[in-house]
Amino acid sequence: MSFSVITKDELARVTGPKKCCQLSELAALIKMDGSIHIAGRMMAVTVVTENAGVARKVLTLFKKLFGLRSEVMVQRKVRLKKNNVYLVRIPPRPEVKQALVKLGMWDKESNLPSTKILPSMLTKICCRRSYLRGVFLGGGSISNPEGTYHLELISTDAEHAKEISEIMQNMGLEAKISTRKNWYVVYLKESDQIGECLSIMGAHTALLDFENVRIYKGMRNKVNRLVNCETANLNKTINAAMRQQENIRYIAAIIGLDKLPPVLKETAELRIAHPDISLKELGEMMNPPVGKSGINHRMRKLDKIANDLRKKGKVRFAGKP
């Protein structure tokens, strides 16, 4: 089961405690998944969804808010995922038009469908949360947080997509809009924004799972960066040690280590005898002990002597002295 389905299953069980919130959520669901049919002088409504919980919520809200009973039909897709499709139908009745007017879906004066969200649906923050939840249940999806972060709400109406974006922005979410064929996609890509959106809609269990994955990914990425950094440092140390040994052998072959100052001779001999130890460990073996910076300074002097010998045209000797 996808993370998107899990989130919708949770939200399908969340209902606002107030009637105004329930009206807002039902209005959003019809806007996203519904269609209005005129039969004679009466109206009917059909809501189509692939989620059984969403179908149950539509049925329950129509009954609770307006006393309207619904018919539910189940069809099975024959293509692609072959999921069940649930058709919730409110049969033609005089009360259906009254319900649509109250939901802001039908304009009483013009006697035409209303394209804008009824302002009363968005007056309170609780209603805006409920509307956003209805939009997600009707046309939203969220990617598995183990992959890329992406939450989107798809509408067939450009004006409605703009209104959804404004609702989200009003709640501090930096929603953007893109087009995909004939659809308008309101989306979030930042993980913290997606987490906040889940919280606003009331998907608290999904939010907890989302944050757990996000924290795990953050820790894993941090560990990977540390490992990469340590590997780079180790490679740098190994390359430096190999260069130091090669230069010391070159000096030994060309002029001999006895020609070096005592401190450089001691450093060179210890490096050849202990090729794998760090500069810090090398310094501790000196008599008296020398710090890492002191050893590093001596190694730079040995490198310079070897390079000066090469510049004078001496033959390079890569073998041991």
N, C-alpha and C positions, 0 to 999 in steps of 0.2 A: 504494500500500500504506500502510495507516494506521500510526501510530507504535506503536499497541497490538500490531498483528500483527508488526511488526519486532521489538519487544521479546520477544514470545512465541517467535518464530523463534530468537532468540538464546538464550533460556533453555531452549528444547527441546534445545539442544546442550550445555547445562551439566549435568553429573552429579557429585554428591558423590563424593569418592574412597573413602569408607568405606561399608561395608555398612549401618551404622546410618543413615547419611544417605540412602542409596538407599531403604531401607525407609520412612523418614519421607516422602520425596517421593512414593513410590508410594501410600502410605496417603492422603495429601492428595488426590492425583489421583482416587482411587476415591471418597473422601468427596464431592468436588465434582462429578464427572462419571459416577460408576459406579453400577451397580445389581447386586444379588445375586439370583440365580434358583435356586430349588430344583427339581431334577429327580430325582424318586425319593428316594433317600437321599444323593444327591450334589448338589454346588453348582456353579453357573456364574457368571461375572462378565462384565458388559458395560460398556465405557467408551465414551461417545459424545463426540466432539470435532470441531470444524471445522478444526483445525490438524493438518496432516499430520505435523509434527515432534512434536507431543504424542502422536499415535497411535503413532508409531515409538518414542517413549520408553517408553510403557506396555508395548508389545510386548517391547521390549528388557529392561526391568526384570523383568517376569514370568519371562522366559527365564533371565536372569542370576541372579536371587535364588532362584527356586523350580524352575527347569527346566521351566516350563510353557509350552507352545507356544500361540500365539494365532491366531485367524482374524480377518482384516481384511476388512470389506466397505465399499464406497464408495457412498454415495447422493448424489444431487444434489437440493438444495432446489428446490421449484417456485415458492416465494413469496419475496418481498423480494429479498435479495441473490443468491439462487440459488447459494450456495456449496456446495462438496462437504462432506458429513458423513461422518466416518470412524467405523465401529463396530468396536471391538476386542473380540472375544469370546473368553473362556477357556472352552472346552467343559467339561461336567460330568466331573469326575474326583475321586477321593478326596483327592488332594493339594491341590485348590482350597480345601477347608475348612481344612486345616492352614495354608495360606498366609494365609487371611483371619483366622485366629486370631492368627497371628504379626504381621499388620498392624494388629491391634486392631479389625478390622471385625466380628468375630464373637466372642461370649462363649461360652467353652467350657463353663462351668458351667451357665448358664441355657439354652444352646443357642438363643440369640436374637441378632439383630444388636446390636452395641454402638453406643451413641450418643456416647460420649465418646472423646476422643483417648487412646490408650494412653500413660501417663506416660513410658514408656521412649523414646517417639518424640521427646520434648522435653527429655530430660535434658541433652544437650550443645548448645552454641551452634551447632555445625555442623549438628546435626539440626533445630534450630529454623529456621535459614536454609533448609534443604532443604524443610522442611514448608511454609514460606511461599512458596517457589518453586513447589511443587506446587499450592498453593491458587491462586496467580496464573495458572498455566497452565490450571488447571481451570475457574476462574470469575472471572478478573480482567480488568481493562481499564485503560488509561491514556490520557488525552486528549492530543491533539497539543499539545506545549508552546508552540507559536506562538499558541495560543488561551488558554483558561483552564487552570489547573492542577487536575487531578483524577485520582486513582487510586482504584479501587474493587475490592472482592472480594465477590462475590455468592454467598450460600448460601441454600438452602431451609430450613435448620434454624437456629432461633434460638440454641440452645445452642452449635452449632458456630461460628456467627458471633461469639458472645461469647468463645469459646475463641481464635478467630483474633485478635480484638481484644486479648486478654490477652497473646498471644504477641508481637504487635507492640509493645504498651506495655512489655513486658519488655525489648524491644530499643531502647527510647527513642523509639518512634514514637507520636505522639498520635492514635491511631486512634479514630474515632467510628462509631457504628452508627445507621442509619436504616432504615425499612421502605419497600418499594416493592411495592405489591400483596401477593403472597404471598412475597416475597423479603426477605432481610435483608442490608443493604448495609453492609459495613465500608469506610470511606473515609478518604482523606487529601486535604487541599486546599492545604496549605502547600508551596511549591516545594522548600524545603530538606528537608522531611520526605519528599517523594516521591523526591527525589534519593538520600536515605539509604536508602530502601526498595529502590530499584533496586540500590544497592551491596550491600545485605544479601542480596538474591536472587542476585546474581552477574551482573547485566545491565550489564557494564562499558562495552560499546560504546554501548548505549542511554543510559547515564548520561552519557557524554561528549557525545553528541548533545544530550541534554537540557540539560546545563550550558552548552553553546555557545549554544543558543537562549535560555536564561535570561540569559546575560551580554549577548547582543545586545539582548534586550528591555530589559534594565536600562539599557544605554547609550542606546538609542533613547528611552526614557522620560526619561532625564536630559537628553538633547539637547533634547527637546520642552519640558521644563520650563524649560531655559535660554533657548530661543527665545521661549517665552511670556513669560518674565520680561523679556527684552530688548525684546520688542514692547511690553509694558506700560510699561516705562521710557521707550521711545521716544515712545509716545503721550502719556505724561505730560509729557515734554520739549516736544513739539510744542504741546500744549495750553497749557503755561505760556508758551511763546514767543509764541503768538497772543494770549494774554491781556495779556502785557507790551506788545506792539505796539499793541493796541487802547487800553490805558490811556494809553500815551505820546501816541498821536494825539489822544485825548480832552483830555489836558492841553494839548497844543499848540493845539488848537482853542479851548479855553475861556480860558486865561490866557497861552498862549505858552510855549515852552521857555526863553525868555530870563529868565523870572521864577524859574526853578529855580536852586538853588545850582550852582556851576560843575561839581562832580563829578557831580551828578545830570543836568545838562544834557549833559555829555560822554557819560555812560552811555546816556541816552535817544537821542541822535543816532546813536551807534554801533549800538544795537539796531535802530533803524529802517533804517539803512544796510545792516546785515548780519542779516537776519531769521532765517537758517537756521543760524547757528553756535551752538555751545554756550556756556554761561556761562563755562566755563574759557577757551575761545578768545576770548571777548569781553573777559575780564579781561586777557589777554595783549596786546590791542590798545590798552589804556589807557596813558596817559603820566603817571606811571610805571605799570607793570603792576600789576594787582590780582589777588589770588587769587579762587578760585571763591566762597568764603564771603563775601568782601567785595562781589563783584558781586551775589550773591544778596541781601545786606543792602540794597544800593542799589535793587534791583528791588522789594523789599518796601516801601521808602520811596515809590517811584513809584506802586506799587499803592495805597498808603494815601492819597497826594495825590489820585489819580483818584477813589477811593471817597469821600473827604471832599467833593470838588467835586460829586459826584452827590448826596450827602446834602443839600447846600445847595440842591438843586433846579435845578441847571444842566441845560440840554438836552444829551442825549447826542449826540455827533458821531462817527460811525463812519468818516468819510472820512479822507483824508490831510490833514495840515496844509498 
